[in-house]
Amino acid sequence: MIYLLEDDNSIRDLVIYTLTSQGLEARGFPAPSAFWKAVAEETPTLVLLDIMLPEEDGLSILKKLRAGAKTARTPIILLTAKSTEYDKVLGLDGGADDYVAKPFGMMELLSRIRALLRRTADQQETVLTHGALRVMPGKHLVETDGQSVTLTQKEFELLCLLMRSPGEVFSREQLISQVWGYAFAGETRTVDVHVRTLRQKLGTAGDCIETVRGYGYKISEGAGEKA
């Protein structure tokens, strides 16, 4: 079940109509109080979250969702009129998996939702390793020197993609396409933001993510995979 928290009635009705007409189960909520009541009754498979809301700010709701045991890994897409890089980084660093600025097309939103749902589906159980870094895609776990590291969904997917192809150089455009699932023209800085925060969270293990000047990124040779 997809939950949409949006106080604009026309946007909420249009999004819910689009999703249900495409075979997706969805519920819309005009205010955080109604949203939280529904979350307590049923954990959503994905959340579409506006930032400017009555009762409670969307970024505060995002923080609470990520802190909740049942919603810590729930895919979350922010829907907001705010489109500055600062606001985008706040949302992504706060744990959002994607960011869609208003106004947006319904088919584009539908494509992003489906891509995110595909990427968060159960994956084949493997362990990706590079020195002290261990990544378990199926369990959504990352460890460095035996210590757990908490990543956002996009950071996790970016790390998995790079580690599955050690030594292979990915352009920023390729990373946008394969991790975000769509053409994101002119917004390749998003990749740089994610790589920077990923390196910070991984500590010294983050040094294995190498910058290829003027092109993109790669994982240094030495990464491996086992079932």
Number of C-alpha atoms within 10 A of each C-alpha: 13 20 22 25 24 27 18 13 12 9 13 18 15 11 23 19 15 17 19 13 10 10 8 15 13 19 21 20 20 16 16 20 12 12 18 15 10 15 14 10 8 11 15 20 17 21 24 22 25 26 22 16 18 13 9 13 13 22 21 11 17 23 15 13 21 19 13 11 9 14 19 15 20 21 25 28 25 24 24 21 14 16 13 9 12 10 15 20 16 12 21 24 16 15 27 27 22 20 22 21 14 13 10 12 10 13 12 12 18 16 13 19 21 14 16 22 14 12 17 19 9 11 13 11 12 14 19 20 20 19 12 12 20 23 23 20 20 14 13 17 15 23 17 20 10 10 11 13 15 16 20 22 23 22 24 21 21 20 25 19 16 20 26 16 17 19 17 14 18 20 17 19 19 16 20 21 14 17 22 20 18 16 12 12 9 8 13 16 12 17 21 15 14 20 20 14 17 22 18 13 16 19 12 12 18 19 13 20 20 16 17 12 7 8 11 18 22 21 24 19 13 12 19 15 16 8 8
